[in-house]
Amino acid sequence: MLYTEDDLAILENQEKAFVLDGCDSSILLPIAEAILSLRHEYDRGIALQIVREHDQLVMFQFVDDDKAERNLRFCAGKRTAELALGHSSAWGYVYSQIHGLASTMDMVYSGGAFPLKDEQGNLLASILVSGLHEGGDHRLIVRALAQALDRRCPEFEKLLA
């Protein structure tokens, strides 16, 4: 798949669409519920974590029966990429394809980690999903955010790893 800087801009605009004034469990719970309800539209299960970033507390965690500890390790690797790059791990994947960054288990450039930030760009929470293929993790997160926050954002239609 050939990616361009325009693809990075679409992914950045997705992040901007979900900027929050603040973030607590009353905001994160509907997001988790939306992810869990939408996951049934996919052909396999997921692992989900939502991390409150100011103290790195896992606020929500769920693992479908067909997933394992390995999926939580992928969530952690995607989060590491998100934290290092300041963008979603989908953005990291596209950036790595354009600029040649290598992925490791400690830093996974693949869709599935999405940052929730405030207007100043401070990271409030990370939404982490593992288990779907070809960008399904990222799409599930974005769909759930749109539903839970009643917002729209540009779609990223290209496949991801």
C-alpha positions as CSV (number, residue, x, y, z in Angstrom):
1,M,0.0,0.0,0.0
2,L,1.3,3.4,-0.9
3,Y,0.8,6.2,1.7
4,T,1.3,9.9,1.4
5,E,1.5,12.9,3.7
6,D,-2.2,13.5,2.9
7,D,-2.9,10.2,4.7
8,L,-1.1,11.5,7.7
9,A,-3.2,14.7,7.6
10,I,-6.4,12.6,7.6
11,L,-5.3,10.7,10.6
12,E,-4.3,13.9,12.4
13,N,-7.7,15.4,11.6
14,Q,-9.3,12.3,13.1
15,E,-7.5,13.0,16.4
16,K,-8.5,16.7,16.3
17,A,-12.1,15.7,15.9
18,F,-12.1,14.1,19.3
19,V,-10.3,16.8,21.4
20,L,-11.9,16.9,24.9
21,D,-12.2,19.6,27.5
22,G,-11.4,17.0,30.2
23,C,-11.4,13.3,30.7
24,D,-12.8,11.2,33.5
25,S,-14.6,7.9,33.9
26,S,-17.9,9.5,32.9
27,I,-16.5,10.2,29.5
28,L,-14.5,7.0,29.1
29,L,-17.3,4.6,30.1
30,P,-19.5,5.5,27.1
31,I,-16.5,5.2,24.8
32,A,-15.8,1.7,26.2
33,E,-19.4,0.7,25.9
34,A,-19.5,1.9,22.2
35,I,-16.4,-0.1,21.4
36,L,-17.9,-3.2,23.0
37,S,-21.2,-2.8,21.2
38,L,-19.7,-2.2,17.8
39,R,-17.2,-5.1,18.1
40,H,-19.9,-7.6,17.2
41,E,-19.9,-6.2,13.7
42,Y,-16.4,-7.7,13.1
43,D,-15.4,-11.3,12.4
44,R,-13.3,-11.8,15.5
45,G,-12.9,-10.6,19.0
46,I,-10.8,-7.8,20.5
47,A,-8.8,-6.9,23.5
48,L,-9.6,-3.4,24.8
49,Q,-7.8,-1.1,27.3
50,I,-8.4,2.5,28.1
51,V,-5.6,4.1,30.0
52,R,-5.9,7.4,31.9
53,E,-2.5,8.9,31.1
54,H,-1.8,11.3,34.0
55,D,-1.3,8.3,36.2
56,Q,-1.1,5.4,33.7
57,L,-4.1,3.7,35.3
58,V,-6.0,1.2,33.2
59,M,-9.6,2.5,33.6
60,F,-11.2,-0.2,31.5
61,Q,-10.1,-3.6,30.2
62,F,-11.9,-6.2,28.3
63,V,-10.7,-9.3,26.4
64,D,-13.0,-11.4,24.2
65,D,-12.8,-15.2,24.7
66,D,-10.8,-15.7,21.4
67,K,-8.1,-13.3,22.5
68,A,-5.1,-13.8,24.9
69,E,-2.4,-12.1,26.9
70,R,-0.6,-11.6,23.5
71,N,-3.2,-9.1,22.5
72,L,-2.6,-7.1,25.6
73,R,1.1,-7.0,24.7
74,F,0.1,-5.7,21.3
75,C,-2.0,-3.0,23.0
76,A,1.1,-2.0,25.1
77,G,3.3,-1.9,22.0
78,K,0.8,0.3,20.1
79,R,0.6,2.6,23.2
80,T,4.4,2.9,23.3
81,A,4.3,4.0,19.6
82,E,1.5,6.5,20.3
83,L,3.4,8.0,23.3
84,A,6.7,8.2,21.4
85,L,5.2,9.8,18.3
86,G,2.4,11.9,19.8
87,H,-0.2,10.5,17.4
88,S,-2.3,7.4,16.9
89,S,-0.5,4.2,16.2
90,A,-2.2,4.2,12.8
91,W,-0.5,7.5,12.2
92,G,2.7,5.8,13.3
93,Y,2.2,3.0,10.9
94,V,1.6,5.3,7.9
95,Y,4.6,7.5,9.0
96,S,6.8,4.4,9.3
97,Q,5.8,3.3,5.8
98,I,6.6,6.7,4.3
99,H,9.8,7.3,6.3
100,G,11.1,3.8,7.0
101,L,10.7,3.3,10.8
102,A,11.1,-0.3,12.1
103,S,8.5,-1.8,14.3
104,T,9.3,-4.1,17.3
105,M,7.1,-5.8,19.9
106,D,8.0,-2.9,22.3
107,M,6.8,-0.3,19.7
108,V,4.1,-1.5,17.4
109,Y,3.3,0.7,14.4
110,S,-0.2,-0.6,13.6
111,G,-3.7,0.8,14.1
112,G,-5.1,0.3,17.5
113,A,-3.8,3.1,19.9
114,F,-5.7,6.3,19.8
115,P,-4.9,9.4,21.9
116,L,-7.5,11.6,23.5
117,K,-6.1,15.1,24.0
118,D,-7.2,18.4,25.3
119,E,-7.2,21.7,23.4
120,Q,-3.6,22.3,24.5
121,G,-2.5,19.0,23.1
122,N,-2.0,17.3,26.5
123,L,-2.6,13.5,26.4
124,L,-5.6,12.7,28.6
125,A,-6.2,9.0,27.8
126,S,-5.2,6.3,25.3
127,I,-7.7,3.9,23.8
128,L,-6.1,0.6,22.9
129,V,-7.6,-2.2,20.7
130,S,-6.0,-5.3,19.4
131,G,-7.4,-8.3,17.5
132,L,-8.8,-7.1,14.2
133,H,-6.9,-7.0,10.9
134,E,-6.1,-4.4,8.2
135,G,-6.9,-1.3,10.3
136,G,-10.0,-2.7,11.9
137,D,-8.7,-1.8,15.4
138,H,-8.3,1.8,14.4
139,R,-11.7,2.0,12.5
140,L,-13.5,0.5,15.5
141,I,-12.0,3.1,17.9
142,V,-12.9,6.0,15.5
143,R,-16.4,4.7,15.0
144,A,-17.0,4.3,18.7
145,L,-15.6,7.8,19.5
146,A,-17.9,9.3,16.8
147,Q,-20.9,7.4,18.4
148,A,-20.1,8.1,22.0
149,L,-19.1,11.7,21.6
150,D,-21.7,12.4,18.8
151,R,-19.1,13.8,16.4
152,R,-18.0,13.4,12.9
153,C,-14.5,13.0,11.5
154,P,-12.8,12.2,8.1
155,E,-12.6,8.5,7.2
156,F,-9.3,6.8,6.6
157,E,-10.2,4.3,3.9
158,K,-6.8,2.7,3.2
159,L,-5.9,-0.6,4.8
160,L,-3.4,-0.7,7.6
161,A,-1.3,-3.5,9.2
